[in-house]
Amino acid sequence: MRIFIKTALCGAALAGVLATGLAAASAADVPGYIKAAIDSPDRPDADKARDALRKPAEMMAFAGIHPGQKVIELIPGPGFYFTKVLSNVVGPTGHVYASSPGPNVNAGSDTLPPKSSLTTNPAFANVSDAVLPGGLPAVAPVDVVWTAQNYHDFHLTRLHLDVPATDRLIFSLLKPGGEFLIIDHSAVAGSGLDVPDKLHRINEDIVKQEVEAAGFVLEGETDLLRNPADPRTALVFDPAIRGHTDQFVLRFRKPK
C-alpha cells in the first residue's frame, strides 16, 4: 500500500471553483489550469482513456486543488492515476507525497515503500515517497490529504490498522482549514464493517461518523461518480461491475 503526496506553494487563485455544500463541479466549472493538467502529454494515453469514468477534472475542481499546494495522496495504487493529475495541477511550486499508513500509526515505520517510477521521472519531479507516520511530520502541515478508492482499506482485517488513530493523524497533518478528500466504493446503506473485507466497499455513513469523530467537518459531497445501476452487493473487482461502481465523494475540512 503506497501513498503519494505532491506539494505546491500558494499560487494561482481558485477562481471561484471551490464547490460548497452539496454542489458538484461540472465540466463548465473546471478552470484552465486543471484542463491543462488533464491534457498534459505527461499523462499516458491509458490514463486518459479512464478519464470519462473517473472524471479527474471535475474531481480536482470539486476539491479546489490549485497550484502551490502541498498534497498527501494516500494509497495511490500501482498506476498512480490521480498522483500524476495532482502533480500536474499543483505544478512545479507544489509537491505530492506518496505515503502509506503502517500497521500501527502510533508505532512509526523505518521502511519506505518501493520507489515509485514517478519519483525518478523528471516530468513528475514534485512527487516523493513517504510512509505514515514516520515519513510525513517533516512536511506537515499540508493543504490537502487525498485518497481515492482506499478508505475502506483502513478496515481490512489483515492490516490491523487503528482507524480512529489514523484519522486523527490525518487531522494533525493538515493545516487549519485544510481538506481531507475521500472517494470510495459505496456499500449498501446500513451495512457494517464486515463489508470492506468481503467486497472492498464501505458504508459512507460509517466514513462520515469516523472522520467527523477525528475533528473534521463535512463540507461537501457530490454525485459525480454515482451509478444507481450498481446494486452495491458485488466485489468491486467483479468483471460485471469493475470500473462502474457506485462511488461517493466526500470533502471534509479541518476547522480553522
C-alpha positions as CSV (number, residue, x, y, z in Angstrom):
1,M,0.0,0.0,0.0
2,R,1.6,3.3,-1.1
3,I,0.6,6.9,-0.8
4,F,1.9,9.8,-2.9
5,I,1.7,13.5,-1.9
6,K,2.6,16.4,-4.0
7,T,3.3,19.9,-2.5
8,A,2.7,23.2,-4.2
9,L,3.4,26.7,-2.8
10,C,0.5,29.1,-2.6
11,G,0.0,30.4,-6.1
12,A,-2.9,30.8,-8.6
13,A,-6.3,31.8,-7.2
14,L,-9.1,29.3,-7.1
15,A,-11.2,31.5,-9.5
16,G,-14.3,30.5,-7.7
17,V,-14.1,26.8,-8.5
18,L,-14.2,25.6,-4.9
19,A,-17.6,23.8,-4.6
20,T,-19.5,24.1,-1.3
21,G,-22.3,22.3,0.4
22,L,-23.7,19.6,-1.9
23,A,-22.7,21.4,-5.1
24,A,-21.0,19.4,-7.8
25,A,-18.3,20.8,-10.1
26,S,-19.4,20.4,-13.7
27,A,-17.1,20.5,-16.7
28,A,-18.1,24.1,-17.1
29,D,-16.6,24.9,-13.7
30,V,-13.2,23.5,-14.5
31,P,-10.5,26.2,-14.7
32,G,-7.9,26.3,-17.4
33,Y,-5.0,25.2,-15.3
34,I,-6.8,22.0,-14.4
35,K,-7.8,21.4,-18.0
36,A,-4.1,21.8,-19.0
37,A,-3.1,19.3,-16.3
38,I,-5.5,16.8,-17.6
39,D,-4.5,17.3,-21.2
40,S,-0.8,17.2,-20.4
41,P,1.3,14.9,-22.7
42,D,3.0,13.7,-19.5
43,R,-0.2,11.6,-18.8
44,P,-0.2,8.3,-20.7
45,D,-3.0,7.5,-23.1
46,A,-4.0,4.6,-20.9
47,D,-4.8,7.1,-18.1
48,K,-6.7,9.4,-20.4
49,A,-8.8,6.5,-21.6
50,R,-10.1,6.2,-18.0
51,D,-11.0,9.9,-17.6
52,A,-14.6,9.5,-18.7
53,L,-15.2,7.2,-15.8
54,R,-13.0,8.8,-13.1
55,K,-13.7,12.4,-14.0
56,P,-10.4,13.8,-12.8
57,A,-11.0,17.4,-13.9
58,E,-14.3,17.6,-12.1
59,M,-12.8,15.9,-9.0
60,M,-9.9,18.4,-8.9
61,A,-12.3,21.3,-9.3
62,F,-14.7,20.0,-6.6
63,A,-11.7,19.6,-4.2
64,G,-10.3,23.0,-5.1
65,I,-6.9,21.7,-5.9
66,H,-4.7,24.5,-7.2
67,P,-1.0,25.4,-7.9
68,G,1.3,25.8,-5.0
69,Q,-0.5,23.3,-2.6
70,K,1.1,20.5,-0.6
71,V,-0.9,17.4,-1.1
72,I,-0.7,13.9,0.5
73,E,-2.2,11.2,-1.6
74,L,-3.0,8.1,0.5
75,I,-2.6,4.7,-1.2
76,P,-2.5,5.8,-4.8
77,G,-2.2,2.3,-6.2
78,P,0.2,0.9,-8.8
79,G,-0.9,3.0,-11.7
80,F,-0.6,6.3,-9.8
81,Y,-3.6,7.7,-11.8
82,F,-4.5,10.6,-9.5
83,T,-0.9,11.1,-8.5
84,K,0.0,12.2,-12.0
85,V,-3.0,14.5,-12.1
86,L,-2.3,16.1,-8.7
87,S,1.3,16.5,-9.7
88,N,0.4,18.5,-12.8
89,V,-2.3,20.6,-11.1
90,V,-0.1,21.7,-8.1
91,G,2.7,22.4,-10.6
92,P,6.4,23.0,-10.1
93,T,5.9,25.1,-6.9
94,G,3.9,22.3,-5.4
95,H,4.7,18.8,-4.1
96,V,2.9,15.4,-3.8
97,Y,4.0,12.9,-1.2
98,A,3.3,9.2,-1.8
99,S,2.7,7.5,1.5
100,S,1.1,4.6,3.2
101,P,0.0,4.1,6.8
102,G,2.0,1.5,8.8
103,P,0.3,-1.4,10.6
104,N,0.1,0.8,13.7
105,V,0.1,4.6,13.3
106,N,1.4,5.0,16.8
107,A,4.4,2.8,16.2
108,G,6.1,4.6,13.3
109,S,7.9,2.9,10.5
110,D,11.5,2.6,9.4
111,T,10.7,1.1,6.0
112,L,9.8,3.2,3.0
113,P,7.6,1.7,0.3
114,P,9.3,0.8,-3.0
115,K,10.3,3.9,-5.0
116,S,7.6,4.8,-7.5
117,S,8.6,5.2,-11.1
118,L,7.2,8.7,-10.8
119,T,9.9,9.8,-8.3
120,T,12.6,9.1,-11.0
121,N,10.6,10.7,-13.8
122,P,11.7,14.4,-14.4
123,A,8.1,15.2,-15.6
124,F,6.9,14.5,-12.0
125,A,9.8,15.9,-10.0
126,N,7.4,17.2,-7.4
127,V,6.4,13.7,-6.3
128,S,8.2,11.8,-3.5
129,D,7.6,8.7,-1.4
130,A,6.9,8.7,2.3
131,V,5.4,6.4,5.0
132,L,2.9,7.4,7.6
133,P,3.6,8.3,10.3
134,G,7.4,8.3,10.2
135,G,7.9,10.0,6.8
136,L,5.4,12.9,7.0
137,P,5.8,15.1,10.0
138,A,8.7,16.9,8.4
139,V,6.5,18.1,5.6
140,A,3.4,18.9,7.7
141,P,1.2,20.8,7.7
142,V,-0.1,20.2,4.3
143,D,-3.1,21.7,2.4
144,V,-4.9,18.5,1.3
145,V,-5.0,14.8,2.1
146,W,-6.5,12.9,-0.8
147,T,-7.5,9.2,-1.0
148,A,-9.4,7.6,-3.8
149,Q,-11.0,4.1,-3.5
150,N,-8.9,3.4,-0.5
151,Y,-10.5,4.5,2.8
152,H,-12.2,1.0,3.0
153,D,-8.7,-0.5,3.1
154,F,-8.2,1.1,6.5
155,H,-10.7,-1.6,7.8
156,L,-9.1,-4.6,6.2
157,T,-8.6,-7.2,8.9
158,R,-5.1,-8.1,7.7
159,L,-3.8,-4.6,8.2
160,H,-4.8,-4.4,11.9
161,L,-5.0,-0.6,11.5
162,D,-6.1,1.6,14.3
163,V,-8.6,3.6,12.2
164,P,-9.5,6.3,14.8
165,A,-5.8,6.9,15.3
166,T,-5.2,7.1,11.6
167,D,-8.0,9.7,11.1
168,R,-6.6,11.7,14.0
169,L,-3.1,11.5,12.4
170,I,-4.5,12.8,9.1
171,F,-6.2,15.6,11.0
172,S,-2.8,16.5,12.6
173,L,-1.0,16.6,9.3
174,L,-3.3,19.3,7.8
175,K,-3.0,23.0,8.4
176,P,-6.1,24.7,9.9
177,G,-8.6,24.9,7.1
178,G,-7.0,22.0,5.3
179,E,-9.0,19.4,3.4
180,F,-9.5,15.6,3.6
181,L,-11.0,14.4,0.3
182,I,-12.3,10.8,0.2
183,I,-13.6,8.9,-2.9
184,D,-14.7,5.3,-2.3
185,H,-16.9,2.4,-3.5
186,S,-20.3,2.5,-1.9
187,A,-21.7,-0.3,0.2
188,V,-25.4,-0.9,0.9
189,A,-26.8,1.6,3.3
190,G,-26.8,0.3,6.9
191,S,-24.1,-2.3,6.2
192,G,-21.3,-3.0,8.7
193,L,-17.6,-3.3,8.8
194,D,-17.5,-6.8,7.5
195,V,-18.1,-5.4,4.0
196,P,-14.6,-4.0,3.3
197,D,-13.0,-7.4,3.6
198,K,-15.7,-9.1,1.6
199,L,-16.4,-6.5,-1.2
200,H,-13.8,-3.7,-0.9
201,R,-16.6,-1.3,-0.3
202,I,-17.7,0.8,2.7
203,N,-20.9,2.3,4.0
204,E,-20.4,6.1,3.6
205,D,-22.3,6.8,6.8
206,I,-19.5,4.9,8.7
207,V,-16.9,7.0,6.9
208,K,-18.7,10.3,7.9
209,Q,-19.0,9.2,11.5
210,E,-15.4,8.1,11.8
211,V,-13.9,11.2,10.1
212,E,-16.1,13.7,12.0
213,A,-15.1,11.9,15.3
214,A,-11.5,12.9,14.5
215,G,-12.5,16.6,14.4
216,F,-13.3,17.1,10.8
217,V,-16.4,18.9,9.5
218,L,-18.2,17.6,6.4
219,E,-18.1,20.5,4.0
220,G,-19.3,19.0,0.7
221,E,-20.2,15.9,-1.3
222,T,-21.0,15.3,-5.0
223,D,-22.9,12.7,-7.0
224,L,-20.5,12.9,-10.0
225,L,-19.3,9.3,-9.6
226,R,-22.7,7.8,-8.6
227,N,-24.0,4.8,-10.5
228,P,-27.6,4.0,-9.5
229,A,-27.4,0.8,-11.6
230,D,-24.8,-0.7,-9.2
231,P,-26.6,-2.8,-6.5
232,R,-23.6,-2.3,-4.3
233,T,-23.5,-6.0,-3.4
234,A,-20.7,-7.3,-5.7
235,L,-17.0,-7.3,-5.2
236,V,-15.6,-4.3,-6.8
237,F,-13.2,-6.5,-8.9
238,D,-16.1,-8.5,-10.3
239,P,-15.9,-8.0,-14.1
240,A,-19.6,-7.3,-14.2
241,I,-19.1,-4.1,-12.2
242,R,-15.4,-3.2,-12.2
243,G,-14.8,0.4,-13.3
244,H,-18.5,1.1,-12.9
245,T,-19.1,1.0,-9.2
246,D,-21.3,3.5,-7.4
247,Q,-18.9,5.8,-5.6
248,F,-19.3,8.6,-3.0
249,V,-17.1,11.7,-2.8
250,L,-16.8,13.5,0.5
251,R,-14.9,16.7,1.3
252,F,-14.0,17.3,4.9
253,R,-12.4,20.4,6.4
254,K,-10.2,20.8,9.4
255,P,-11.7,23.8,11.3
256,K,-9.5,26.9,11.5
